[in-house]
């Protein structure tokens, strides 16, 4: 048994290193804030979210969101997960991003759907079309405020709000509060929030 472990250890280390480099490549180099590029908030992530506690299995994702000093926002996102009735697969562009002033590792990101490649009938409704608003939230545990990097599934009208702007304007405290029960840890990857 010990001999088997010693032979598997190098392979496991190589496999984990390969996964880490794929995530870093998906994220790209870190953005330097206020270094002449006008970015005052940078939020990014890539990897796999463990939605099993919600009965939704695993979901792969990738996103990047920038808010510039002039107030403009840009970025993109994609999330794909599997349900018993099919795939949930959305891509879009970011239209707003905000962070919790008391817990800066927590961010809300929202935007507009540019592609819906879903096959699940529940995500082929009039609320899930190209041009519709969509939102999600993430946490960066590196800042030491939450136990793990985590993300939510995507939200659509009329869940909580009707527009991306309304979602980003929600307070981080009070009602609706930051609900830790509806945000799920990453199985692989990372999320970075750089205020």
PyMOL CGO cylinders between C-alpha atoms (Angstrom):
from pymol import cmd
from pymol.cgo import CYLINDER

trace = [
    CYLINDER, 0.00, 0.00, 0.00, 2.84, 2.40, 0.88, 0.3, 1, 1, 1, 1, 1, 1,
    CYLINDER, 2.84, 2.40, 0.88, 4.53, 1.62, -2.45, 0.3, 1, 1, 1, 1, 1, 1,
    CYLINDER, 4.53, 1.62, -2.45, 1.30, 2.39, -4.31, 0.3, 1, 1, 1, 1, 1, 1,
    CYLINDER, 1.30, 2.39, -4.31, 0.95, 5.73, -2.49, 0.3, 1, 1, 1, 1, 1, 1,
    CYLINDER, 0.95, 5.73, -2.49, 4.53, 6.70, -3.28, 0.3, 1, 1, 1, 1, 1, 1,
    CYLINDER, 4.53, 6.70, -3.28, 3.95, 5.95, -7.00, 0.3, 1, 1, 1, 1, 1, 1,
    CYLINDER, 3.95, 5.95, -7.00, 0.65, 7.87, -7.10, 0.3, 1, 1, 1, 1, 1, 1,
    CYLINDER, 0.65, 7.87, -7.10, 1.88, 10.96, -5.26, 0.3, 1, 1, 1, 1, 1, 1,
    CYLINDER, 1.88, 10.96, -5.26, 3.94, 12.39, -8.17, 0.3, 1, 1, 1, 1, 1, 1,
    CYLINDER, 3.94, 12.39, -8.17, 1.07, 11.79, -10.61, 0.3, 1, 1, 1, 1, 1, 1,
    CYLINDER, 1.07, 11.79, -10.61, -1.37, 13.53, -8.26, 0.3, 1, 1, 1, 1, 1, 1,
    CYLINDER, -1.37, 13.53, -8.26, 0.95, 16.51, -7.86, 0.3, 1, 1, 1, 1, 1, 1,
    CYLINDER, 0.95, 16.51, -7.86, 1.34, 16.83, -11.65, 0.3, 1, 1, 1, 1, 1, 1,
    CYLINDER, 1.34, 16.83, -11.65, -2.43, 16.56, -12.17, 0.3, 1, 1, 1, 1, 1, 1,
    CYLINDER, -2.43, 16.56, -12.17, -3.14, 19.24, -9.57, 0.3, 1, 1, 1, 1, 1, 1,
    CYLINDER, -3.14, 19.24, -9.57, -0.47, 21.52, -11.02, 0.3, 1, 1, 1, 1, 1, 1,
    CYLINDER, -0.47, 21.52, -11.02, -2.02, 21.10, -14.47, 0.3, 1, 1, 1, 1, 1, 1,
    CYLINDER, -2.02, 21.10, -14.47, -5.46, 22.05, -13.14, 0.3, 1, 1, 1, 1, 1, 1,
    CYLINDER, -5.46, 22.05, -13.14, -4.02, 25.12, -11.46, 0.3, 1, 1, 1, 1, 1, 1,
    CYLINDER, -4.02, 25.12, -11.46, -2.26, 26.29, -14.62, 0.3, 1, 1, 1, 1, 1, 1,
    CYLINDER, -2.26, 26.29, -14.62, -5.47, 25.90, -16.67, 0.3, 1, 1, 1, 1, 1, 1,
    CYLINDER, -5.47, 25.90, -16.67, -7.34, 28.09, -14.20, 0.3, 1, 1, 1, 1, 1, 1,
    CYLINDER, -7.34, 28.09, -14.20, -4.56, 30.69, -14.20, 0.3, 1, 1, 1, 1, 1, 1,
    CYLINDER, -4.56, 30.69, -14.20, -4.54, 30.69, -18.02, 0.3, 1, 1, 1, 1, 1, 1,
    CYLINDER, -4.54, 30.69, -18.02, -8.32, 31.20, -18.08, 0.3, 1, 1, 1, 1, 1, 1,
    CYLINDER, -8.32, 31.20, -18.08, -8.02, 34.11, -15.66, 0.3, 1, 1, 1, 1, 1, 1,
    CYLINDER, -8.02, 34.11, -15.66, -5.01, 35.67, -17.38, 0.3, 1, 1, 1, 1, 1, 1,
    CYLINDER, -5.01, 35.67, -17.38, -2.52, 37.96, -15.69, 0.3, 1, 1, 1, 1, 1, 1,
    CYLINDER, -2.52, 37.96, -15.69, -3.76, 39.98, -12.73, 0.3, 1, 1, 1, 1, 1, 1,
    CYLINDER, -3.76, 39.98, -12.73, -4.81, 43.55, -13.46, 0.3, 1, 1, 1, 1, 1, 1,
    CYLINDER, -4.81, 43.55, -13.46, -2.88, 46.26, -11.66, 0.3, 1, 1, 1, 1, 1, 1,
    CYLINDER, -2.88, 46.26, -11.66, -5.38, 48.68, -10.23, 0.3, 1, 1, 1, 1, 1, 1,
    CYLINDER, -5.38, 48.68, -10.23, -4.91, 52.42, -10.67, 0.3, 1, 1, 1, 1, 1, 1,
    CYLINDER, -4.91, 52.42, -10.67, -1.77, 51.91, -12.73, 0.3, 1, 1, 1, 1, 1, 1,
    CYLINDER, -1.77, 51.91, -12.73, -2.84, 54.06, -15.67, 0.3, 1, 1, 1, 1, 1, 1,
    CYLINDER, -2.84, 54.06, -15.67, -5.52, 51.65, -16.87, 0.3, 1, 1, 1, 1, 1, 1,
    CYLINDER, -5.52, 51.65, -16.87, -8.34, 53.39, -14.95, 0.3, 1, 1, 1, 1, 1, 1,
    CYLINDER, -8.34, 53.39, -14.95, -9.59, 50.20, -13.23, 0.3, 1, 1, 1, 1, 1, 1,
    CYLINDER, -9.59, 50.20, -13.23, -10.67, 50.67, -9.60, 0.3, 1, 1, 1, 1, 1, 1,
    CYLINDER, -10.67, 50.67, -9.60, -12.38, 47.27, -9.11, 0.3, 1, 1, 1, 1, 1, 1,
    CYLINDER, -12.38, 47.27, -9.11, -11.41, 43.94, -10.67, 0.3, 1, 1, 1, 1, 1, 1,
    CYLINDER, -11.41, 43.94, -10.67, -13.32, 40.71, -10.00, 0.3, 1, 1, 1, 1, 1, 1,
    CYLINDER, -13.32, 40.71, -10.00, -12.50, 37.46, -11.81, 0.3, 1, 1, 1, 1, 1, 1,
    CYLINDER, -12.50, 37.46, -11.81, -12.88, 33.73, -11.45, 0.3, 1, 1, 1, 1, 1, 1,
    CYLINDER, -12.88, 33.73, -11.45, -12.70, 30.38, -13.21, 0.3, 1, 1, 1, 1, 1, 1,
    CYLINDER, -12.70, 30.38, -13.21, -13.21, 26.80, -12.14, 0.3, 1, 1, 1, 1, 1, 1,
    CYLINDER, -13.21, 26.80, -12.14, -15.91, 24.41, -10.97, 0.3, 1, 1, 1, 1, 1, 1,
    CYLINDER, -15.91, 24.41, -10.97, -18.63, 25.21, -8.40, 0.3, 1, 1, 1, 1, 1, 1,
    CYLINDER, -18.63, 25.21, -8.40, -20.06, 22.42, -6.25, 0.3, 1, 1, 1, 1, 1, 1,
    CYLINDER, -20.06, 22.42, -6.25, -23.85, 22.92, -6.47, 0.3, 1, 1, 1, 1, 1, 1,
    CYLINDER, -23.85, 22.92, -6.47, -24.60, 19.42, -5.11, 0.3, 1, 1, 1, 1, 1, 1,
    CYLINDER, -24.60, 19.42, -5.11, -26.03, 20.81, -1.85, 0.3, 1, 1, 1, 1, 1, 1,
    CYLINDER, -26.03, 20.81, -1.85, -28.73, 22.43, -4.01, 0.3, 1, 1, 1, 1, 1, 1,
    CYLINDER, -28.73, 22.43, -4.01, -29.27, 19.26, -6.04, 0.3, 1, 1, 1, 1, 1, 1,
    CYLINDER, -29.27, 19.26, -6.04, -27.70, 20.81, -9.14, 0.3, 1, 1, 1, 1, 1, 1,
    CYLINDER, -27.70, 20.81, -9.14, -24.39, 18.91, -9.43, 0.3, 1, 1, 1, 1, 1, 1,
    CYLINDER, -24.39, 18.91, -9.43, -21.22, 20.62, -10.56, 0.3, 1, 1, 1, 1, 1, 1,
    CYLINDER, -21.22, 20.62, -10.56, -21.00, 23.74, -12.71, 0.3, 1, 1, 1, 1, 1, 1,
    CYLINDER, -21.00, 23.74, -12.71, -18.05, 25.13, -14.61, 0.3, 1, 1, 1, 1, 1, 1,
    CYLINDER, -18.05, 25.13, -14.61, -17.70, 28.89, -14.87, 0.3, 1, 1, 1, 1, 1, 1,
    CYLINDER, -17.70, 28.89, -14.87, -15.47, 31.74, -15.98, 0.3, 1, 1, 1, 1, 1, 1,
    CYLINDER, -15.47, 31.74, -15.98, -15.93, 35.49, -15.57, 0.3, 1, 1, 1, 1, 1, 1,
    CYLINDER, -15.93, 35.49, -15.57, -14.12, 38.80, -15.41, 0.3, 1, 1, 1, 1, 1, 1,
    CYLINDER, -14.12, 38.80, -15.41, -15.58, 42.18, -14.42, 0.3, 1, 1, 1, 1, 1, 1,
    CYLINDER, -15.58, 42.18, -14.42, -13.90, 45.60, -14.29, 0.3, 1, 1, 1, 1, 1, 1,
    CYLINDER, -13.90, 45.60, -14.29, -15.27, 48.84, -12.94, 0.3, 1, 1, 1, 1, 1, 1,
    CYLINDER, -15.27, 48.84, -12.94, -13.29, 51.86, -14.07, 0.3, 1, 1, 1, 1, 1, 1,
    CYLINDER, -13.29, 51.86, -14.07, -12.72, 55.13, -12.26, 0.3, 1, 1, 1, 1, 1, 1,
    CYLINDER, -12.72, 55.13, -12.26, -15.14, 56.85, -14.67, 0.3, 1, 1, 1, 1, 1, 1,
    CYLINDER, -15.14, 56.85, -14.67, -17.91, 54.46, -13.50, 0.3, 1, 1, 1, 1, 1, 1,
    CYLINDER, -17.91, 54.46, -13.50, -18.03, 52.38, -16.69, 0.3, 1, 1, 1, 1, 1, 1,
    CYLINDER, -18.03, 52.38, -16.69, -18.06, 48.59, -16.42, 0.3, 1, 1, 1, 1, 1, 1,
    CYLINDER, -18.06, 48.59, -16.42, -16.96, 45.85, -18.78, 0.3, 1, 1, 1, 1, 1, 1,
    CYLINDER, -16.96, 45.85, -18.78, -16.40, 42.13, -18.70, 0.3, 1, 1, 1, 1, 1, 1,
    CYLINDER, -16.40, 42.13, -18.70, -17.97, 38.80, -19.58, 0.3, 1, 1, 1, 1, 1, 1,
    CYLINDER, -17.97, 38.80, -19.58, -19.20, 35.62, -17.91, 0.3, 1, 1, 1, 1, 1, 1,
    CYLINDER, -19.20, 35.62, -17.91, -20.19, 32.01, -18.62, 0.3, 1, 1, 1, 1, 1, 1,
    CYLINDER, -20.19, 32.01, -18.62, -21.62, 29.26, -16.45, 0.3, 1, 1, 1, 1, 1, 1,
    CYLINDER, -21.62, 29.26, -16.45, -22.59, 25.71, -17.47, 0.3, 1, 1, 1, 1, 1, 1,
    CYLINDER, -22.59, 25.71, -17.47, -24.18, 23.12, -15.19, 0.3, 1, 1, 1, 1, 1, 1,
    CYLINDER, -24.18, 23.12, -15.19, -26.23, 19.99, -15.52, 0.3, 1, 1, 1, 1, 1, 1,
    CYLINDER, -26.23, 19.99, -15.52, -29.71, 19.23, -14.22, 0.3, 1, 1, 1, 1, 1, 1,
    CYLINDER, -29.71, 19.23, -14.22, -31.71, 16.01, -14.53, 0.3, 1, 1, 1, 1, 1, 1,
    CYLINDER, -31.71, 16.01, -14.53, -33.73, 17.61, -17.36, 0.3, 1, 1, 1, 1, 1, 1,
    CYLINDER, -33.73, 17.61, -17.36, -30.77, 19.01, -19.30, 0.3, 1, 1, 1, 1, 1, 1,
    CYLINDER, -30.77, 19.01, -19.30, -27.96, 21.54, -19.48, 0.3, 1, 1, 1, 1, 1, 1,
    CYLINDER, -27.96, 21.54, -19.48, -28.06, 25.11, -18.13, 0.3, 1, 1, 1, 1, 1, 1,
    CYLINDER, -28.06, 25.11, -18.13, -25.53, 27.12, -20.15, 0.3, 1, 1, 1, 1, 1, 1,
    CYLINDER, -25.53, 27.12, -20.15, -25.40, 30.93, -20.32, 0.3, 1, 1, 1, 1, 1, 1,
    CYLINDER, -25.40, 30.93, -20.32, -22.86, 33.49, -21.51, 0.3, 1, 1, 1, 1, 1, 1,
    CYLINDER, -22.86, 33.49, -21.51, -23.10, 37.25, -21.30, 0.3, 1, 1, 1, 1, 1, 1,
    CYLINDER, -23.10, 37.25, -21.30, -21.53, 40.65, -20.86, 0.3, 1, 1, 1, 1, 1, 1,
    CYLINDER, -21.53, 40.65, -20.86, -21.12, 42.43, -17.52, 0.3, 1, 1, 1, 1, 1, 1,
    CYLINDER, -21.12, 42.43, -17.52, -23.05, 45.68, -17.01, 0.3, 1, 1, 1, 1, 1, 1,
    CYLINDER, -23.05, 45.68, -17.01, -22.49, 46.23, -13.29, 0.3, 1, 1, 1, 1, 1, 1,
    CYLINDER, -22.49, 46.23, -13.29, -20.31, 45.04, -10.42, 0.3, 1, 1, 1, 1, 1, 1,
    CYLINDER, -20.31, 45.04, -10.42, -20.26, 46.08, -6.76, 0.3, 1, 1, 1, 1, 1, 1,
    CYLINDER, -20.26, 46.08, -6.76, -18.52, 44.93, -3.60, 0.3, 1, 1, 1, 1, 1, 1,
    CYLINDER, -18.52, 44.93, -3.60, -19.59, 44.84, 0.02, 0.3, 1, 1, 1, 1, 1, 1,
    CYLINDER, -19.59, 44.84, 0.02, -17.93, 47.81, 1.78, 0.3, 1, 1, 1, 1, 1, 1,
    CYLINDER, -17.93, 47.81, 1.78, -17.79, 45.87, 5.07, 0.3, 1, 1, 1, 1, 1, 1,
    CYLINDER, -17.79, 45.87, 5.07, -16.60, 42.58, 3.51, 0.3, 1, 1, 1, 1, 1, 1,
    CYLINDER, -16.60, 42.58, 3.51, -14.65, 43.51, 0.34, 0.3, 1, 1, 1, 1, 1, 1,
    CYLINDER, -14.65, 43.51, 0.34, -14.21, 39.87, -0.72, 0.3, 1, 1, 1, 1, 1, 1,
    CYLINDER, -14.21, 39.87, -0.72, -17.93, 39.70, -1.54, 0.3, 1, 1, 1, 1, 1, 1,
    CYLINDER, -17.93, 39.70, -1.54, -19.11, 40.93, -4.94, 0.3, 1, 1, 1, 1, 1, 1,
    CYLINDER, -19.11, 40.93, -4.94, -22.30, 41.14, -6.96, 0.3, 1, 1, 1, 1, 1, 1,
    CYLINDER, -22.30, 41.14, -6.96, -22.02, 40.88, -10.73, 0.3, 1, 1, 1, 1, 1, 1,
    CYLINDER, -22.02, 40.88, -10.73, -24.80, 41.36, -13.26, 0.3, 1, 1, 1, 1, 1, 1,
    CYLINDER, -24.80, 41.36, -13.26, -25.18, 41.71, -16.97, 0.3, 1, 1, 1, 1, 1, 1,
    CYLINDER, -25.18, 41.71, -16.97, -27.03, 40.74, -20.11, 0.3, 1, 1, 1, 1, 1, 1,
    CYLINDER, -27.03, 40.74, -20.11, -27.36, 37.29, -21.71, 0.3, 1, 1, 1, 1, 1, 1,
    CYLINDER, -27.36, 37.29, -21.71, -25.57, 37.06, -25.08, 0.3, 1, 1, 1, 1, 1, 1,
    CYLINDER, -25.57, 37.06, -25.08, -25.95, 33.28, -25.52, 0.3, 1, 1, 1, 1, 1, 1,
    CYLINDER, -25.95, 33.28, -25.52, -28.34, 30.72, -24.09, 0.3, 1, 1, 1, 1, 1, 1,
    CYLINDER, -28.34, 30.72, -24.09, -27.14, 27.23, -25.02, 0.3, 1, 1, 1, 1, 1, 1,
    CYLINDER, -27.14, 27.23, -25.02, -29.35, 25.55, -22.41, 0.3, 1, 1, 1, 1, 1, 1,
    CYLINDER, -29.35, 25.55, -22.41, -31.37, 22.41, -23.10, 0.3, 1, 1, 1, 1, 1, 1,
    CYLINDER, -31.37, 22.41, -23.10, -33.26, 22.37, -19.78, 0.3, 1, 1, 1, 1, 1, 1,
    CYLINDER, -33.26, 22.37, -19.78, -36.84, 23.51, -20.47, 0.3, 1, 1, 1, 1, 1, 1,
    CYLINDER, -36.84, 23.51, -20.47, -36.83, 25.49, -17.21, 0.3, 1, 1, 1, 1, 1, 1,
    CYLINDER, -36.83, 25.49, -17.21, -34.19, 27.79, -18.76, 0.3, 1, 1, 1, 1, 1, 1,
    CYLINDER, -34.19, 27.79, -18.76, -35.79, 28.25, -22.17, 0.3, 1, 1, 1, 1, 1, 1,
    CYLINDER, -35.79, 28.25, -22.17, -38.50, 30.69, -21.06, 0.3, 1, 1, 1, 1, 1, 1,
    CYLINDER, -38.50, 30.69, -21.06, -39.08, 34.35, -21.90, 0.3, 1, 1, 1, 1, 1, 1,
    CYLINDER, -39.08, 34.35, -21.90, -36.95, 35.30, -18.84, 0.3, 1, 1, 1, 1, 1, 1,
    CYLINDER, -36.95, 35.30, -18.84, -33.90, 33.49, -20.26, 0.3, 1, 1, 1, 1, 1, 1,
    CYLINDER, -33.90, 33.49, -20.26, -33.58, 34.95, -23.75, 0.3, 1, 1, 1, 1, 1, 1,
    CYLINDER, -33.58, 34.95, -23.75, -30.66, 36.78, -25.33, 0.3, 1, 1, 1, 1, 1, 1,
    CYLINDER, -30.66, 36.78, -25.33, -30.88, 40.38, -24.12, 0.3, 1, 1, 1, 1, 1, 1,
    CYLINDER, -30.88, 40.38, -24.12, -32.40, 39.48, -20.73, 0.3, 1, 1, 1, 1, 1, 1,
    CYLINDER, -32.40, 39.48, -20.73, -30.72, 40.50, -17.48, 0.3, 1, 1, 1, 1, 1, 1,
    CYLINDER, -30.72, 40.50, -17.48, -28.89, 37.95, -15.31, 0.3, 1, 1, 1, 1, 1, 1,
    CYLINDER, -28.89, 37.95, -15.31, -26.96, 38.16, -12.02, 0.3, 1, 1, 1, 1, 1, 1,
    CYLINDER, -26.96, 38.16, -12.02, -24.80, 36.20, -9.58, 0.3, 1, 1, 1, 1, 1, 1,
    CYLINDER, -24.80, 36.20, -9.58, -22.58, 36.77, -6.58, 0.3, 1, 1, 1, 1, 1, 1,
    CYLINDER, -22.58, 36.77, -6.58, -19.18, 35.52, -5.55, 0.3, 1, 1, 1, 1, 1, 1,
    CYLINDER, -19.18, 35.52, -5.55, -16.84, 35.53, -2.58, 0.3, 1, 1, 1, 1, 1, 1,
    CYLINDER, -16.84, 35.53, -2.58, -13.04, 35.56, -2.42, 0.3, 1, 1, 1, 1, 1, 1,
    CYLINDER, -13.04, 35.56, -2.42, -11.93, 33.66, 0.71, 0.3, 1, 1, 1, 1, 1, 1,
    CYLINDER, -11.93, 33.66, 0.71, -8.35, 34.90, 0.33, 0.3, 1, 1, 1, 1, 1, 1,
    CYLINDER, -8.35, 34.90, 0.33, -9.43, 38.06, 2.13, 0.3, 1, 1, 1, 1, 1, 1,
    CYLINDER, -9.43, 38.06, 2.13, -10.26, 35.84, 5.15, 0.3, 1, 1, 1, 1, 1, 1,
    CYLINDER, -10.26, 35.84, 5.15, -13.93, 36.77, 5.48, 0.3, 1, 1, 1, 1, 1, 1,
    CYLINDER, -13.93, 36.77, 5.48, -15.59, 33.60, 4.17, 0.3, 1, 1, 1, 1, 1, 1,
    CYLINDER, -15.59, 33.60, 4.17, -14.50, 29.96, 4.51, 0.3, 1, 1, 1, 1, 1, 1,
    CYLINDER, -14.50, 29.96, 4.51, -14.08, 29.28, 0.76, 0.3, 1, 1, 1, 1, 1, 1,
    CYLINDER, -14.08, 29.28, 0.76, -14.18, 30.89, -2.66, 0.3, 1, 1, 1, 1, 1, 1,
    CYLINDER, -14.18, 30.89, -2.66, -17.79, 30.48, -3.72, 0.3, 1, 1, 1, 1, 1, 1,
    CYLINDER, -17.79, 30.48, -3.72, -20.44, 31.44, -6.28, 0.3, 1, 1, 1, 1, 1, 1,
    CYLINDER, -20.44, 31.44, -6.28, -24.17, 31.28, -6.81, 0.3, 1, 1, 1, 1, 1, 1,
    CYLINDER, -24.17, 31.28, -6.81, -26.16, 29.96, -9.73, 0.3, 1, 1, 1, 1, 1, 1,
    CYLINDER, -26.16, 29.96, -9.73, -27.46, 32.65, -12.09, 0.3, 1, 1, 1, 1, 1, 1,
    CYLINDER, -27.46, 32.65, -12.09, -30.54, 34.63, -11.11, 0.3, 1, 1, 1, 1, 1, 1,
    CYLINDER, -30.54, 34.63, -11.11, -33.16, 35.94, -13.54, 0.3, 1, 1, 1, 1, 1, 1,
    CYLINDER, -33.16, 35.94, -13.54, -36.25, 38.13, -13.22, 0.3, 1, 1, 1, 1, 1, 1,
    CYLINDER, -36.25, 38.13, -13.22, -38.43, 38.03, -11.17, 0.3, 1, 1, 1, 1, 1, 1,
    CYLINDER, -38.43, 38.03, -11.17, -36.09, 36.38, -8.63, 0.3, 1, 1, 1, 1, 1, 1,
    CYLINDER, -36.09, 36.38, -8.63, -35.31, 39.07, -6.03, 0.3, 1, 1, 1, 1, 1, 1,
    CYLINDER, -35.31, 39.07, -6.03, -35.27, 41.92, -8.61, 0.3, 1, 1, 1, 1, 1, 1,
    CYLINDER, -35.27, 41.92, -8.61, -36.12, 42.54, -12.27, 0.3, 1, 1, 1, 1, 1, 1,
    CYLINDER, -36.12, 42.54, -12.27, -32.95, 44.18, -13.64, 0.3, 1, 1, 1, 1, 1, 1,
    CYLINDER, -32.95, 44.18, -13.64, -29.19, 43.96, -13.31, 0.3, 1, 1, 1, 1, 1, 1,
    CYLINDER, -29.19, 43.96, -13.31, -29.03, 47.53, -12.06, 0.3, 1, 1, 1, 1, 1, 1,
    CYLINDER, -29.03, 47.53, -12.06, -31.52, 46.74, -9.28, 0.3, 1, 1, 1, 1, 1, 1,
    CYLINDER, -31.52, 46.74, -9.28, -29.42, 43.71, -8.31, 0.3, 1, 1, 1, 1, 1, 1,
    CYLINDER, -29.42, 43.71, -8.31, -26.17, 45.69, -8.06, 0.3, 1, 1, 1, 1, 1, 1,
    CYLINDER, -26.17, 45.69, -8.06, -27.96, 48.40, -6.05, 0.3, 1, 1, 1, 1, 1, 1,
    CYLINDER, -27.96, 48.40, -6.05, -29.16, 45.95, -3.37, 0.3, 1, 1, 1, 1, 1, 1,
    CYLINDER, -29.16, 45.95, -3.37, -27.68, 46.60, 0.06, 0.3, 1, 1, 1, 1, 1, 1,
    CYLINDER, -27.68, 46.60, 0.06, -25.25, 44.00, 1.38, 0.3, 1, 1, 1, 1, 1, 1,
    CYLINDER, -25.25, 44.00, 1.38, -26.81, 44.18, 4.85, 0.3, 1, 1, 1, 1, 1, 1,
    CYLINDER, -26.81, 44.18, 4.85, -30.43, 44.17, 5.97, 0.3, 1, 1, 1, 1, 1, 1,
    CYLINDER, -30.43, 44.17, 5.97, -33.03, 42.52, 3.75, 0.3, 1, 1, 1, 1, 1, 1,
    CYLINDER, -33.03, 42.52, 3.75, -32.30, 40.88, 1.45, 0.3, 1, 1, 1, 1, 1, 1,
    CYLINDER, -32.30, 40.88, 1.45, -29.13, 40.00, 3.31, 0.3, 1, 1, 1, 1, 1, 1,
    CYLINDER, -29.13, 40.00, 3.31, -26.07, 38.19, 2.00, 0.3, 1, 1, 1, 1, 1, 1,
    CYLINDER, -26.07, 38.19, 2.00, -27.44, 34.67, 2.27, 0.3, 1, 1, 1, 1, 1, 1,
    CYLINDER, -27.44, 34.67, 2.27, -24.63, 32.17, 2.91, 0.3, 1, 1, 1, 1, 1, 1,
    CYLINDER, -24.63, 32.17, 2.91, -27.06, 29.29, 2.30, 0.3, 1, 1, 1, 1, 1, 1,
    CYLINDER, -27.06, 29.29, 2.30, -27.41, 30.13, -1.40, 0.3, 1, 1, 1, 1, 1, 1,
    CYLINDER, -27.41, 30.13, -1.40, -23.72, 30.49, -2.29, 0.3, 1, 1, 1, 1, 1, 1,
    CYLINDER, -23.72, 30.49, -2.29, -21.71, 27.35, -3.02, 0.3, 1, 1, 1, 1, 1, 1,
    CYLINDER, -21.71, 27.35, -3.02, -18.00, 26.52, -2.62, 0.3, 1, 1, 1, 1, 1, 1,
    CYLINDER, -18.00, 26.52, -2.62, -15.65, 25.93, -5.51, 0.3, 1, 1, 1, 1, 1, 1,
    CYLINDER, -15.65, 25.93, -5.51, -14.53, 22.36, -6.07, 0.3, 1, 1, 1, 1, 1, 1,
    CYLINDER, -14.53, 22.36, -6.07, -11.70, 23.64, -8.26, 0.3, 1, 1, 1, 1, 1, 1,
    CYLINDER, -11.70, 23.64, -8.26, -10.41, 27.05, -9.32, 0.3, 1, 1, 1, 1, 1, 1,
    CYLINDER, -10.41, 27.05, -9.32, -10.31, 30.47, -7.76, 0.3, 1, 1, 1, 1, 1, 1,
    CYLINDER, -10.31, 30.47, -7.76, -12.14, 33.76, -7.42, 0.3, 1, 1, 1, 1, 1, 1,
    CYLINDER, -12.14, 33.76, -7.42, -10.31, 37.07, -6.99, 0.3, 1, 1, 1, 1, 1, 1,
    CYLINDER, -10.31, 37.07, -6.99, -11.85, 40.32, -5.79, 0.3, 1, 1, 1, 1, 1, 1,
    CYLINDER, -11.85, 40.32, -5.79, -9.45, 43.26, -6.00, 0.3, 1, 1, 1, 1, 1, 1,
    CYLINDER, -9.45, 43.26, -6.00, -10.93, 46.53, -4.73, 0.3, 1, 1, 1, 1, 1, 1,
]
cmd.load_cgo(trace, "trace")
